[in-house]
Amino acid sequence: MPPILDKKKCNACGTCADICPTHVFRPMGKGVSPLVKYPEECWHCNACVLDCKQSAIRLRLPLPAMMLHVEAAPRQGK
């Protein structure tokens, strides 16, 4: 799932394009919001979300990434 860029909040600073380890974002020039050029390359590392000072980026995590292992308590009486 690709990152979602809110163009109303984005100030086109380019931080997301600079910080992304897989180069998902493509800078479009001064004053223009970056383009999510390679959405399939997103690792969902959250770096762009954490570094965006405008809170203009959010991630939708794929279901396998949201699943957590939880140990169940031992059954009583056995």
Summary of the structure (lengths in Angstrom):
residues: 78
radius of gyration: 17.4
end to end distance: 44.1
largest distance: 67.7
contacts: 161
relative contact order: 0.28
helix: 22%
strand: 10%
